[in-house]
Amino acid sequence: MQPKPPRPTGVTVLAVLAILGAIAFLFSGAVLIGLGLLLGTLSASIDITNAITNAGYPGLASLGVGTISALIIALGAAILILGILYLAVGVGFLGGKRWAWNLGIIVSVIGIVLDVFQMVGGNYGSILSLIISLLIIYYLMRPHVKVFFGKGTPMALRSTVPGTGSSTP
C-alpha cells in the first residue's frame, strides 16, 4: 500500500473555507428556524399581517402568518442541512477522505444549480459564485488532488506502453 501523499495546499484552503461557510450556514439556519418559531407564537398577540401589508407586501400578507412561519422554518432547515454538508466536506477534506471528494463535487454541483436559478431570476451577482463552483470542480478533478483522495493513480506508478503513449496496453 502506497503512503498517503501530502495534502495539497488548495485542499487545505477549500477545507477551511468549507468549515467557515458551514459555521455561517448553521448559524443562519438556526436563526431562521428561531425566527419562524417566534413569528408563529407571536401571531396571536401582534397583527403581523397588517404590518406586512403596510410594508408593501400585500401578496405575502395574504398567505397568512402560519404559512409564512412554516416557510421560514423550512428555509432555515434547508440552510441548516446545507451547513451540515459543508461541515462534512471541510472535515473530510482535511482528512483526505474518499467520500469527501464525492461530497465536494455534489455540493459544488448543487451550488451551480442554485446559481443558475438565481441568474434566471435576475440575480446576475451570482455569476461569481457560479465561477467559483466551476473552479472548485476543476481543481478537484486535477490528478494530484484525486490521488490525495485515493481516486487516482499516483504519477510515479503510471507507465506508458512504448510507442503508444497510452497507459493501457
Helices and strands as residue ranges (DSSP letters): H 9-42, H 48-54, H 58-61, H 65-95, H 98-120, G 124-126, H 127-140, H 143-148, G 155-157
